[in-house]
Structures are given as structure tokens and as C-alpha cells.
Amino acid sequence: IVELIFAGIVPLLFLSLFGGCVGRPFYPLPSKMIHKDRQPLQHFRPYNIAHRGSNGELPEETAAAYMRAIEEGADFIEGDILASKDGVLICFHDVILDDTTDIAAHKKFANRKATYEVQGKNLTGWFIVDFTLEELKSLRVKQRYQFRDQRYNGMYSIITFEEFISIALDATRVVGIYPEMKNPVFINQHVKWAHGKKFEDKFVEILQKYGYKGSYLSKDWLKQPAFIQSFAPSSLIYTSNLTDLPKIFLIDEVTMPTQDTNQSYGEITSDSYLDFIKEYVVGIGPWKDTIVPVVDNYLMTPTDLVSRAHARNLQVHPYTYRNENQYLHFDFHQDPYAEYDYWVNQVKVDGLFTDFAGSVHQYQEWTSPYPSKNDTASSLLQKIALMISSNIKV
């Protein structure tokens, strides 16, 4: 009887998971699968951060992209968190739906186009804050870049922040989450919650609901790792009073100001500002060309940003590493592994945001594989033998 019940449940569970990917809402499982003795998060080598999931292969920020990234060995899955008109937090990168959904094909939404000011500039499109969660779930996501695989366009729906978390928690090993409080100024202007709560409050409430807590590398953090990231320093400072989870301050291209304080790149990477922000964050996430300038697609001399950050015990997690030739500088001769090697061993970064988590994992396993218990014991014996032999005089 037990076998018959099990045989009936497993296919049903599989179909419910797959159904979430191909269109129907991907809801969090009501009771989490408990995986005992899960492989812990590695922190002996730079973190492999799956930027919007494995979006080099599948449409970004979908359940399928995140599942693929976990399958390929990502340490963290990264997602941009925005809010719907009815205040539900969702995973989506742009404040408009135009570029990565089929919104234009939905005639009933044709009159929803609007023009809003976003980071000091007027932008026209179908804004996410003008749609309820139910309406957003009726859309289908598509690949952002035409030169990437288009076969999966229209197969997947937008997922919520809670669904994103559920994917990480249901992994058979410990997988961290790396959510970004996306465009908090804009969201707080257009979405209102009861009792005067802000976007940042709701964001932290959901993390706490699912048990995310603890400072960097604490016992609680290692059990359920999470980094909170934002381009808005005031949001990071505000959330520091709500949770002790580690925070990462994102840094944009040189000419871009911060979202909220209107500071320039020069200001926010100065020694004085790093001294200030280190009280609230454990690291910075710069665009990689701000660390190593590029001229005519060739790398120039690296700046001292990484060394100055490390001197303040700040981690550095640059973005974004992509395999395609149009994103690889000439120095790397169309070899993404050469790029990883440069950034890990010469620039000495602590994590990499990548669209191709599988490639970064391959590089990690080739150059600094995860040690097994037997490997550790064997390595220790070899070190002892070398120490003994070095002291023997012939």
C-alpha cells in the first residue's frame, strides 16, 4: 500500500513543480522538503552568484532559470525584487514589462502604458506597479537578448519573492539567496502598504518569515545564507535596523549617480565614504569596468578599489560575467575561463555575478575543488610528511 501511495504522490509532485515552470503559478510548497545532512555552503573560494538565475540559458528570473543555476552548482541565486500594484513582492529586473514579457500581445492591457520619472528621467512603458499579481501571472517571460536561446520564450511566468525563496530552500544542498531591493525610491512612491510600511519593511518581513537571520558566517547565516543588496545606500542603512543579515552596496558605472542620495561614483568609492558605509555593509558590488577600466575593449591598469575595500574588511562581488564574445574583452581571447582566472587570481575578488553559473562552477572545480573529508585527511598527512622530510639531514 505504501508503495502505491508513494508511486502516486511522486508523479503528482513532479507535475506540480513542472507546471509552475510552464505557466501556472509556482507557489511555495506548503511544507518544505527537509534535506538532512545537506552539503553546506562553500566559503573557501569566491562565491558563484547566479545573476537572475542561469539566464544565459533560460529567461531571467524564472523558476526554471533558478533551478538550472542550482543544478549547475551556483552558491547563491540572485534576484531583483519589485512590487505589484497590490503590494506583492515579485522577482523582476525592470520597472517596465516591455522588454522581457509578452505584455504587448495582451490587447486588454494596451491602455495601461504610462510615463513616470525613474531615477531622474522620464520613462514610458507598461509599469509593473500598475498591475496586480494576478495580472502579472497572466504574462509570460521571454529572453532579454536576441543572440541567446529563444526556444523558451512564453513558457514561464513571473514568480514572487516567496517562490524565489522556496526554490532555494528546497534545494538538496545549502543554496544562498542574494535578493536586491530594486528601485526602492520608485516603489515607495507608487506602492503603498498598510500602517505606513515601506518596501524595505515588507522585504525584510518576508526574509524573516522564512527564517533568514544572522550576521555573516554566523551559525544561523550558514544554515540559510542571504546577502541583501541595493544601489540605494539609504535603503541599506534603513534595513540595518531591521535585520543583521549581511548587506552589499552596489556600485554602478562611473557616470551614474546613486538612486537616492545622488552621489557620484567618485564620492561613493572614496576612502571617507567606504569608512562610512562599512558600518552598514559587509561588501560592495561594483560593475567590473569600474574596477578595471576598459578602452577599445582592452583592459587598462586596475584601480585600487579592491585593495581599499579589502583593507576595510569589505568583500568585493563584481558584476556581470557573461560567456558571449561581445562581452569578453580582447585580453581573454574569447575564453570566459581566462576571464574568471584573471578576476579571481589577479584582481582577487570575493564573488562573481554570472549569467552562466555552470561555467563558473566548472572553473571552480578545476582550480579549487570542494575538498572531501578523505582529501582533507590525505592533504594533512602529505603536509606532515613534507615537514618531517624537510627536517631530515642526509
BAMARSE-371140 format. One record per residue (C-alpha): residue number from 1; residue in one letter; z, y negated, x negated. Coordinates in steps of 0.25 Angstrom, whole numbers, plus 5000, padded with zeros to 4 digits. Example, Ala and Ser with C-alpha at 12.3 -4.5 7.8 and 13.67 -1.06 7.14 Angstrom:
! BAMARSE-371140
 num residu   up north east
   1      A 5031  5018 4951
   2      S 5029  5004 4945
//
This chain:
! BAMARSE-371140
 num residu   up north east
   1      I 5000  5000 5000
   2      V 5004  4990 4989
   3      E 4990  4993 4982
   4      L 4983  4990 4995
   5      I 4991  4977 4997
   6      F 4988  4973 4983
   7      A 4974  4976 4984
   8      G 4973  4967 4996
   9      I 4980  4955 4990
  10      V 4973  4954 4977
  11      P 4959  4952 4982
  12      L 4965  4942 4992
  13      L 4972  4934 4981
  14      F 4959  4934 4973
  15      L 4951  4929 4984
  16      S 4961  4918 4988
  17      L 4960  4914 4973
  18      F 4945  4914 4972
  19      G 4944  4908 4986
  20      G 4951  4896 4981
  21      C 4941  4894 4970
  22      V 4929  4895 4978
  23      G 4932  4885 4989
  24      R 4945  4888 4997
  25      P 4957  4880 4993
  26      F 4964  4886 4981
  27      Y 4979  4886 4986
  28      P 4990  4889 4977
  29      L 4995  4903 4978
  30      P 5008  4903 4987
  31      S 5015  4911 4977
  32      K 5012  4911 4963
  33      M 5008  4923 4955
  34      I 5019  4926 4945
  35      H 5014  4930 4932
  36      K 5025  4935 4923
  37      D 5025  4934 4908
  38      R 5013  4925 4909
  39      Q 5007  4921 4895
  40      P 5013  4907 4892
  41      L 5006  4894 4889
  42      Q 5002  4893 4875
  43      H 5006  4881 4868
  44      F 5004  4884 4853
  45      R 4989  4879 4853
  46      P 4983  4867 4861
  47      Y 4982  4869 4876
  48      N 4969  4873 4882
  49      I 4969  4864 4894
  50      A 4958  4867 4905
  51      H 4953  4854 4909
  52      R 4951  4854 4924
  53      G 4951  4870 4922
  54      S 4939  4877 4916
  55      N 4930  4866 4921
  56      G 4919  4869 4910
  57      E 4916  4881 4919
  58      L 4921  4878 4933
  59      P 4922  4866 4941
  60      E 4934  4858 4937
  61      E 4948  4858 4943
  62      T 4945  4870 4952
  63      A 4953  4883 4953
  64      A 4942  4891 4946
  65      A 4942  4881 4934
  66      Y 4957  4882 4932
  67      M 4957  4897 4934
  68      R 4946  4899 4924
  69      A 4953  4890 4914
  70      I 4965  4898 4915
  71      E 4957  4911 4914
  72      E 4951  4905 4901
  73      G 4964  4902 4894
  74      A 4968  4888 4898
  75      D 4982  4884 4894
  76      F 4982  4873 4905
  77      I 4973  4870 4917
  78      E 4971  4855 4919
  79      G 4968  4847 4932
  80      D 4967  4833 4937
  81      I 4976  4831 4949
  82      L 4972  4821 4960
  83      A 4976  4820 4975
  84      S 4969  4821 4988
  85      K 4970  4811 4999
  86      D 4981  4819 5006
  87      G 4989  4819 4993
  88      V 4986  4834 4988
  89      L 4985  4834 4972
  90      I 4972  4841 4968
  91      C 4964  4845 4955
  92      F 4952  4836 4953
  93      H 4948  4827 4942
  94      D 4940  4815 4948
  95      V 4946  4806 4959
  96      I 4932  4807 4966
  97      L 4926  4820 4970
  98      D 4911  4817 4967
  99      D 4909  4824 4954
 100      T 4916  4837 4955
 101      T 4915  4841 4970
 102      D 4905  4843 4981
 103      I 4910  4831 4989
 104      A 4896  4825 4990
 105      A 4892  4837 4998
 106      H 4902  4835 5009
 107      K 4896  4825 5019
 108      K 4909  4823 5026
 109      F 4915  4816 5014
 110      A 4903  4807 5012
 111      N 4911  4795 5017
 112      R 4923  4797 5008
 113      K 4917  4791 4996
 114      A 4925  4779 4991
 115      T 4927  4769 4980
 116      Y 4940  4768 4973
 117      E 4945  4762 4960
 118      V 4949  4772 4950
 119      Q 4954  4768 4936
 120      G 4949  4754 4938
 121      K 4935  4758 4942
 122      N 4928  4760 4956
 123      L 4924  4774 4959
 124      T 4916  4779 4971
 125      G 4917  4793 4976
 126      W 4924  4803 4984
 127      F 4938  4801 4980
 128      I 4948  4813 4980
 129      V 4959  4804 4986
 130      D 4950  4803 4999
 131      F 4950  4818 5002
 132      T 4961  4827 5007
 133      L 4964  4840 5001
 134      E 4957  4848 5012
 135      E 4944  4839 5010
 136      L 4945  4841 4995
 137      K 4946  4856 4996
 138      S 4933  4856 5004
 139      L 4925  4851 4992
 140      R 4920  4860 4981
 141      V 4921  4857 4966
 142      K 4909  4856 4956
 143      Q 4907  4856 4941
 144      R 4908  4842 4935
 145      Y 4898  4843 4925
 146      Q 4883  4848 4927
 147      F 4882  4855 4914
 148      R 4893  4864 4918
 149      D 4892  4877 4927
 150      Q 4889  4872 4941
 151      R 4890  4886 4947
 152      Y 4904  4884 4953
 153      N 4901  4871 4960
 154      G 4906  4871 4974
 155      M 4915  4884 4972
 156      Y 4928  4877 4970
 157      S 4937  4868 4978
 158      I 4947  4857 4973
 159      I 4961  4862 4970
 160      T 4974  4856 4972
 161      F 4985  4853 4961
 162      E 4993  4864 4966
 163      E 4981  4874 4966
 164      F 4979  4870 4951
 165      I 4994  4873 4948
 166      S 4993  4886 4955
 167      I 4981  4891 4947
 168      A 4989  4888 4934
 169      L 5002  4895 4940
 170      D 4994  4907 4944
 171      A 4988  4910 4930
 172      T 4993  4923 4923
 173      R 4997  4915 4911
 174      V 5004  4901 4910
 175      V 4994  4890 4912
 176      G 4998  4876 4912
 177      I 4993  4865 4921
 178      Y 4988  4851 4916
 179      P 4986  4842 4928
 180      E 4982  4828 4927
 181      M 4987  4817 4937
 182      K 4973  4811 4939
 183      N 4971  4797 4942
 184      P 4985  4795 4947
 185      V 4983  4780 4950
 186      F 4971  4782 4959
 187      I 4978  4794 4966
 188      N 4991  4786 4969
 189      Q 4982  4775 4974
 190      H 4975  4783 4984
 191      V 4984  4795 4988
 192      K 4998  4793 4994
 193      W 5009  4803 4995
 194      A 5022  4803 5004
 195      H 5034  4796 4999
 196      G 5027  4787 4989
 197      K 5024  4799 4980
 198      K 5013  4797 4969
 199      F 5002  4806 4964
 200      E 5011  4809 4952
 201      D 5023  4813 4961
 202      K 5014  4823 4968
 203      F 5008  4828 4955
 204      V 5022  4832 4949
 205      E 5027  4837 4962
 206      I 5016  4848 4962
 207      L 5019  4852 4948
 208      Q 5034  4853 4951
 209      K 5031  4861 4964
 210      Y 5024  4872 4955
 211      G 5035  4872 4945
 212      Y 5029  4863 4934
 213      K 5040  4857 4925
 214      G 5046  4855 4911
 215      S 5043  4848 4899
 216      Y 5032  4852 4889
 217      L 5035  4866 4883
 218      S 5047  4868 4891
 219      K 5050  4881 4898
 220      D 5046  4876 4911
 221      W 5034  4870 4906
 222      L 5029  4882 4899
 223      K 5031  4890 4911
 224      Q 5022  4881 4919
 225      P 5015  4871 4909
 226      A 5009  4858 4914
 227      F 5005  4845 4908
 228      I 5003  4833 4917
 229      Q 4992  4823 4912
 230      S 4987  4810 4916
 231      F 4979  4798 4911
 232      A 4989  4789 4918
 233      P 5002  4786 4910
 234      S 5010  4781 4921
 235      S 5008  4794 4929
 236      L 5013  4802 4917
 237      I 5025  4793 4916
 238      Y 5028  4794 4931
 239      T 5027  4809 4931
 240      S 5036  4810 4919
 241      N 5047  4806 4928
 242      L 5043  4817 4938
 243      T 5041  4829 4928
 244      D 5044  4833 4914
 245      L 5030  4841 4913
 246      P 5022  4836 4901
 247      K 5012  4825 4903
 248      I 4999  4822 4896
 249      F 4994  4807 4895
 250      L 4978  4808 4896
 251      I 4970  4798 4888
 252      D 4956  4794 4892
 253      E 4944  4789 4884
 254      V 4946  4776 4875
 255      T 4941  4766 4886
 256      M 4948  4772 4897
 257      P 4962  4766 4902
 258      T 4973  4773 4907
 259      Q 4973  4775 4922
 260      D 4986  4768 4926
 261      T 4990  4759 4914
 262      N 4976  4754 4910
 263      Q 4980  4757 4895
 264      S 4969  4759 4885
 265      Y 4967  4771 4877
 266      G 4971  4763 4864
 267      E 4984  4760 4871
 268      I 4988  4774 4877
 269      T 4985  4780 4863
 270      S 4993  4770 4855
 271      D 5006  4775 4848
 272      S 5014  4766 4857
 273      Y 5008  4772 4869
 274      L 5009  4786 4864
 275      D 5024  4783 4861
 276      F 5026  4779 4875
 277      I 5018  4790 4882
 278      K 5025  4801 4874
 279      E 5037  4799 4882
 280      Y 5030  4804 4895
 281      V 5019  4813 4890
 282      V 5018  4825 4880
 283      G 5004  4822 4877
 284      I 4991  4815 4878
 285      G 4977  4820 4883
 286      P 4966  4811 4877
 287      W 4951  4812 4879
 288      K 4947  4819 4866
 289      D 4938  4808 4862
 290      T 4950  4798 4861
 291      I 4956  4807 4850
 292      V 4943  4810 4842
 293      P 4933  4798 4845
 294      V 4918  4803 4847
 295      V 4906  4795 4842
 296      D 4892  4800 4845
 297      N 4898  4813 4849
 298      Y 4905  4815 4836
 299      L 4920  4815 4833
 300      M 4926  4804 4826
 301      T 4939  4803 4818
 302      P 4950  4808 4827
 303      T 4960  4797 4831
 304      D 4975  4799 4828
 305      L 4979  4801 4843
 306      V 4982  4815 4842
 307      S 4991  4813 4829
 308      R 4998  4801 4836
 309      A 5001  4809 4849
 310      H 5006  4821 4841
 311      A 5015  4812 4833
 312      R 5022  4809 4847
 313      N 5022  4824 4851
 314      L 5011  4821 4861
 315      Q 5001  4832 4864
 316      V 4986  4829 4864
 317      H 4977  4836 4874
 318      P 4963  4830 4873
 319      Y 4952  4832 4884
 320      T 4942  4837 4887
 321      Y 4935  4849 4879
 322      R 4922  4854 4884
 323      N 4913  4864 4879
 324      E 4899  4858 4882
 325      N 4891  4852 4871
 326      Q 4891  4838 4878
 327      Y 4906  4837 4876
 328      L 4907  4843 4862
 329      H 4906  4833 4850
 330      F 4895  4836 4840
 331      D 4906  4839 4830
 332      F 4909  4852 4837
 333      H 4894  4857 4837
 334      Q 4894  4862 4852
 335      D 4907  4870 4849
 336      P 4919  4868 4858
 337      Y 4927  4877 4849
 338      A 4925  4868 4838
 339      E 4930  4856 4846
 340      Y 4943  4863 4850
 341      D 4945  4867 4836
 342      Y 4944  4852 4832
 343      W 4953  4847 4842
 344      V 4964  4858 4840
 345      N 4964  4859 4825
 346      Q 4960  4845 4820
 347      V 4964  4835 4831
 348      K 4976  4845 4835
 349      V 4976  4843 4850
 350      D 4986  4850 4859
 351      G 4977  4854 4870
 352      L 4963  4853 4875
 353      F 4958  4849 4889
 354      T 4945  4858 4890
 355      D 4935  4861 4901
 356      F 4933  4875 4894
 357      A 4947  4881 4893
 358      G 4941  4895 4889
 359      S 4935  4889 4877
 360      V 4947  4882 4872
 361      H 4955  4895 4875
 362      Q 4945  4903 4866
 363      Y 4947  4893 4855
 364      Q 4962  4894 4856
 365      E 4961  4909 4856
 366      W 4952  4909 4844
 367      T 4960  4899 4836
 368      S 4975  4901 4840
 369      P 4976  4913 4849
 370      Y 4988  4915 4858
 371      P 4997  4924 4850
 372      S 5002  4937 4855
 373      K 5016  4942 4853
 374      N 5010  4952 4843
 375      D 5002  4941 4836
 376      T 5015  4933 4834
 377      A 5023  4944 4828
 378      S 5011  4948 4819
 379      S 5010  4934 4815
 380      L 5024  4933 4811
 381      L 5024  4945 4803
 382      Q 5012  4940 4796
 383      K 5019  4927 4792
 384      I 5031  4935 4787
 385      A 5023  4944 4779
 386      L 5016  4932 4773
 387      M 5029  4925 4770
 388      I 5034  4938 4763
 389      S 5021  4940 4755
 390      S 5021  4925 4750
 391      N 5035  4927 4744
 392      I 5031  4940 4736
 393      K 5028  4937 4722
 394      V 5018  4946 4715
//
